Amino acid sequence: MTEENRHDPGLQLTAAQKTPHSTRGKLTIFFGMAPGVGKTYAMLQSARKEKDAGRDVVIGWVETHDSKETAELMQDLPLLAPRYATSDGVSVAQLDLETLLARRPQLALVDDLAHANVVDARHRKRYQDVLELLDAGIDVFTTLSVQHVASRADTVQQITGATVRDMVPDSVLDSAEIELIDISPGKLLERLSETTLRLSDYSQLAQSDFFRPGNLMALREMTLRLVAERVGQGVHDYMKTMQIQGPWKSGHRLLVAVGPNALAEQLIRWTRRLADSLNSPWIALYVEVPRPLNQEVQSRVTRNLSLARDLGAEVITTTDADVVKGLLRVAMQHNVTQVIVGEPLDVHGRKFSHSESIVRRLISESGEIDIHVVRADHGTPGKLSRQWKRLDRAPWKQYLAAIGAVLAVTLAAFLFTPLIGVHSTALIFLLTVVVLALFVQRGPSLLAAAMSAILWDYFFLPPVFAFRVSHIEDGMLLGMYFVVALVLGQLTARIRAQEEAERQREERATALYLLTRELAEGNNLDQMLQKMVRQMESVFKAQIAVLLQDPPNRLSRQAHSASAFQLSEPEHRVACWAFEHAQPAGAFTDNLPVADALYVPLTTATGTVGVMGLRFSQSFPPTMHQRTLLNTFSQQIALALDRLRLQQVSEKSKILAESERLTKTLLNSISHEIRTPIAAIQSAASNLVELNDAPLSEPQQSMVGEIQEATDRLNRLVGNVLEITRIESGHVKPRLSLCDVNDLVHVCIKETRKQLARHGVTVDLQPHLPLVPMDFVLIQQALSNLLSNAALHTRAGTSVRLTARVEQTEFVLSVADQGAGIPAEALPRIFDKFYRAPNAPAGGTGLGLSLVKGFVEAHGGSVLAQNDPKGGAIFAIRLPINQSPSNQPAL
């Protein structure tokens, strides 16, 4: 197979991931360039068509904006009552998600996908409500304007000047069917002038001149391009799935460098738009430098990476002392063709040298990788520069310590200068700078170097008490001292930062190692969870609760005994949501954020095995490193729990398999050993009657009859045991031949006439029955067992009905009685081996129906048992009639 024709596993995986799951609802978005184009009206029209087609349609939330035409379309559609919540002292109507989920319609209408919910709602955004409806298997119709698409928000703001606050991630659109609702800008302005659209709902847009003709034309073009990109993506996916060769050649892979600044958001959205236009995957990369970051910066990095993940990026974090080397290393590892970075920052009219150096190095060292340098908008540079200044801000106590140390050394040197000399004093200052760099960050260290140089010049170099150098050698010495002090301080601070970063990585690796070891050493579930909780509390400084899965596929009500806290009813509902949706929920997330704790699902490839709750002591969210470590911990814990479950299942399976083997061996041995004395007893009883010259008395005849009946019963029992052993070993191979149903029924009734002697038998055969392919002996035994079973479990005088008919491609034999029926709890197990219903008469073994099932399934058919509403039970044998007869003998 050539490279061109070779199937790409990555493309096949992508296609499989994009194929909607059979149980997941379908999302349809009515998409337009602006409010007022008719998205809601078109959505309601389509919903009415769906209702006329017989679907269960419910309006979850629709805004009419005082439009009479829209209100008229809603009249015949069921409307769900809204839920009212208080926001800033005002009662606000909201979508009642819980009621809608409980109602479970086939199709739900949820207007305005980008709407933001009130604080106490389950989700912060309405699109998250819609995603939960889709996960529940409910189809959703919704509306969206182009300005609310996350990757287009910056461009819309640049065009219209309107600030867009509510945005929907592009990943939501990726899995949706988009219905374009388009009208010309002139027609939309005409609608606005005729007041058919209530502009009070869009007062902010109206005030920002959003509805100017030029703005609308640009928005319309953007809308059409976005829809065209989605159509092109669908065509491309189809071509790749069907292996259709075309002129389009894939090869682009983008990487955007993400940092802790505001420009990163623009870069991420710009890269998403470029990836859409190139129809290519993209990566968001954060290079962690060995420098401690404050809480604000870490939170900003986490937000930027979360934005990239929401927009569909593959998020990667790496560590490197050199940002350029780390960026290019990851780019080459992932076959990246284009790297996107921000333009060097403009601080008071000058380019920021560090950023400018990074861009220059990227361009010079990138090789075959293309570099895109994206320019920030006009309001960003100053903001970025201020943010950058905060990146290396040390605690004010370190600055005070540096100033105090330099002043103390200056005072001491001033006293001892007459004894040690001016130039020796410089060495003392230099030693002070180096020692300080061991204990403080880079900023205080640089301040100490600058202060020591200035103070040495002012207090010690002649002329004293003046910023003037009289000798050229003193000037050279001062300059070299200043450079040496700065370099030593910088290198020492860098070494400290690298040491700190290595220490953090070592702590994370050690924590993961200790957790893995604790999980591996746990002998049972309780011991393993106790060690896990203790380790998690030590690492995350939080209280830990673990809730495990209870069959059937639900979360336990109480946390495990090893947990540090128990959950209240509201908290347990949040944990259940995380378990059902396999997504984090609770504090510091977008899903049910009002909870007190963060709940992380413990998910494996086979499903979710439990939920872990973390109640943090701090009020700020976990850092990026904590979240990464938490995800790793949760995966390891889930795998350990799943491994323990599989181990228990394996042990039970081994015990069961061994028990089955011993049972089969014992039954097989006993069955063969018993048949010999049974045959001897039968022969002796027959000879006793036949060879006796004098006729037997009545008591003697009765005893001989009981002996013969008991031996026949025992012989049938042994025969059943042998047959069930043959079935389970797979040795039953039906010999198919075309059989007459009338002969089958006649032989079975004749064989069971003794058991049916006290019952009336009714035979109902469909006229002109065809010859049916079957193994006559096996089906005769199965039908005879059903007739005997009906006689055994019904009182004398009742009727047994035998029916034979053809239904489409199946031949059906049914036996109906007029007994008490089968208890509901016994129906699922009625064909199990050795199972006997609670009301079964004494004397049976529970093998007859198991044999019936085995013989019928050997034919590729099925046997069903059900209760007759009029009374009694019905057993039906279904055999396929399209099988080919075989001349192979049965084993």
Buried (B, 14 or more C-beta within 10 A) or exposed (E): EEEEEEEEEEBEEBBEEEEEEEEBBBBBBBBBBBBBBBBBBBBBEBBBEBBEEEEBBBBBBBBBBEBEEBEEBBEEBEEBEBBEBEEEEEEBEBBBBEBBBEBEBBBBBBBBBBBBBBEEBBBBBBBBBBBBBBBBBBBBBBBBBBBBBBBBBBBBBEBBEBEBEBBBBBBBBEBBEBBBBBBEBEEBBEBBEEEBBBBEEBEEBBEBEBBBEEBBBBBBEBBBBBBEBBEBBEBBBEBBBEEEEEEEEEEBBBBBBBBBBBBBBBBBBBBBBBBBEBBBBBBBBBBBBBBBBBEBBBBBBBBBBBBBBBBBBBBBBEBBBEBBEBBBBBBEEBEBBBBBBBBBBBBEEEBBEEBBEBBEBBBEEBEEBEBBEBBBEEEBBEBBBEBBEEBBEBEEEBBEBBBEBBEEBBEEBBEEBEEEEBEEBBEBBBEBBBBBBEBBBBBBBBBBBBBBBBBBBBBBBEEEEEEEBEEEEBBEBBEEBBEBBBEBBBEBBBEBBBEBBEEBBEEBEEBBEBBBEBBEEBEEBEEBBBBBBBBBBEBBEBBBBBBBBEEEEEBBEEBBEBBBBEBEEEBBBBBBBBBBBEBBBBBBBBBBBEBBBBBBBBBBEEEBBBBBBBBBEEEEBBBBBBBBBBEBBBBBBBBBBBBBBEEEEEEEEEEEEEEEEEBBEEBBEEBEEBBEEBEEBBEEBBEBBEEEEEEEEEEEEEBBEEBBEEBEEBBBBBBBBBBBBBBBEEEBBBBBBEBEBEEBBEBBBEBBEEBBEEBEBEEEEBEEBEEBBBBBEBBBBBBBBBBBBBBBBBEEEBBBBBBBBBEEEBBBBBBBBBBBBBEEEBBEEBBEBEBBBEEBEEEBBBBBBBBBBBBBBBBEBBBBBBBBEEEBBBBBBBBBBEBEEBEEEBE
